[in-house]
């Protein structure tokens, strides 16, 4: 398997397939959430530091009602690690204000 550069981008269901060869993290984000904006800003400033085969997909906390229900997300700024079928592997809440803190909890 060839390692592909890590990415940060918008969620779409077809991107779950990236988990077959790597790690997919769903980032439930709200524009009105200060810690969400801080993490997003750090991710955008650290794109080259995202580990190979790690893909962070941003979802809108206010509109993704079904996915929030599916993963039991009750507050914005929740990260959910999923497999290629969209099954939850791990939920990360709390201290994830920058890329390093996210990576350390994987």
C-alpha positions as CSV (number, residue, x, y, z in Angstrom):
1,X,0.0,0.0,0.0
2,X,1.4,3.4,-1.0
3,X,1.0,6.0,1.8
4,X,-1.0,9.0,0.7
5,X,-0.6,12.4,2.3
6,X,-3.0,13.1,5.1
7,X,-5.9,15.4,4.3
8,X,-8.4,17.8,5.9
9,X,-11.5,18.5,3.9
10,X,-15.3,18.4,3.8
11,X,-17.2,15.2,4.6
12,X,-18.8,13.1,1.9
13,X,-19.9,9.5,2.3
14,X,-17.6,8.2,-0.5
15,X,-14.6,9.4,1.5
16,X,-15.2,6.7,4.1
17,X,-13.4,4.3,1.8
18,X,-10.2,6.1,2.7
19,X,-10.4,4.1,6.0
20,X,-9.6,0.9,4.1
21,X,-5.9,2.0,4.0
22,X,-5.8,4.5,6.7
23,X,-7.6,6.5,9.4
24,X,-10.7,8.5,8.9
25,X,-11.8,11.1,11.5
26,X,-15.2,12.8,11.4
27,X,-14.9,16.3,12.8
28,X,-18.3,17.6,13.9
29,X,-17.8,21.4,13.6
30,X,-20.0,24.5,14.2
31,X,-19.1,27.9,12.9
32,X,-20.3,29.5,16.1
33,X,-18.1,27.2,18.2
34,X,-14.8,28.9,19.3
35,X,-12.9,25.6,19.9
36,X,-14.1,24.3,16.6
37,X,-12.7,27.3,14.8
38,X,-9.4,27.0,16.8
39,X,-9.0,23.4,15.7
40,X,-9.9,24.1,12.1
41,X,-7.4,27.0,12.0
42,X,-4.7,24.8,13.4
43,X,-5.5,22.0,10.9
44,X,-5.4,24.4,8.0
45,X,-2.0,25.7,9.2
46,X,-0.6,22.2,9.8
47,X,-1.8,20.4,6.6
48,X,1.6,19.0,5.9
49,X,1.9,17.6,9.4
50,X,-1.3,15.4,9.1
51,X,0.1,11.9,9.2
52,X,0.1,9.8,6.0
53,X,-3.2,8.0,5.4
54,X,-5.0,10.1,8.0
55,X,-8.1,11.9,6.7
56,X,-10.0,14.5,8.8
57,X,-13.5,15.1,7.4
58,X,-15.4,18.2,8.5
59,X,-19.2,17.9,9.1
60,X,-21.6,20.7,10.0
61,X,-22.8,20.1,13.5
62,X,-26.0,22.0,12.9
63,X,-27.1,20.2,9.8
64,X,-25.8,16.6,10.1
65,X,-28.6,15.4,12.3
66,X,-28.7,11.8,11.2
67,X,-24.9,11.3,11.6
68,X,-25.0,13.0,15.0
69,X,-27.7,10.5,16.0
70,X,-25.7,7.6,14.5
71,X,-22.6,8.4,16.5
72,X,-24.3,9.8,19.6
73,X,-22.7,13.2,19.2
74,X,-24.2,15.6,21.7
75,X,-21.9,18.5,21.4
76,X,-19.9,20.2,18.7
77,X,-16.2,19.7,18.5
78,X,-16.6,15.9,18.7
79,X,-14.2,13.7,16.6
80,X,-15.3,10.2,15.6
81,X,-12.8,7.7,14.2
82,X,-14.7,5.4,11.7
83,X,-14.0,2.4,9.5
84,X,-14.7,2.2,5.8
85,X,-18.3,1.2,6.5
86,X,-18.8,4.2,8.7
87,X,-18.8,2.2,11.9
88,X,-17.5,4.0,15.0
89,X,-14.1,2.9,16.2
90,X,-13.4,5.6,18.8
91,X,-14.9,8.9,19.9
92,X,-12.6,11.7,20.9
93,X,-13.9,14.7,22.9
94,X,-12.1,17.1,25.2
95,X,-8.6,18.3,24.6
96,X,-8.4,18.5,20.8
97,X,-7.6,22.1,20.1
98,X,-4.8,21.3,17.7
99,X,-3.6,18.6,15.4
100,X,-1.0,17.2,17.8
101,X,-3.6,16.7,20.5
102,X,-5.9,14.9,18.0
103,X,-3.1,12.6,16.8
104,X,-2.1,11.8,20.4
105,X,-5.5,10.4,21.1
106,X,-5.8,8.2,18.0
